[in-house]
């Protein structure tokens, strides 16, 4: 009975983990319109922001890292679901 509770809790945590990755991916996809609004003119002295190309590169790098994390989570899914997660 205790093992079922641990497995259920582990499945719930894994599900929350996957859902969180999905939400982050959606947020990264939603950045495209915002990146397109960035003005690349840096005529004035003072504060500057990253260019559209830099921001697009950062978004792509974050997406790639998230996909790598997703692949690793899928690889270890049975291990993560079968054991209690330690925090």
Secondary structure, DSSP 4 states (H G I P E B T S, - for coil): -HHHHHHHHHHHHHHHHHHHHHHHHHHHHTHHHHHHT------SSS-----HHHHHHHHHHHHHHHHHHHHHHHHTHHHHHHS----
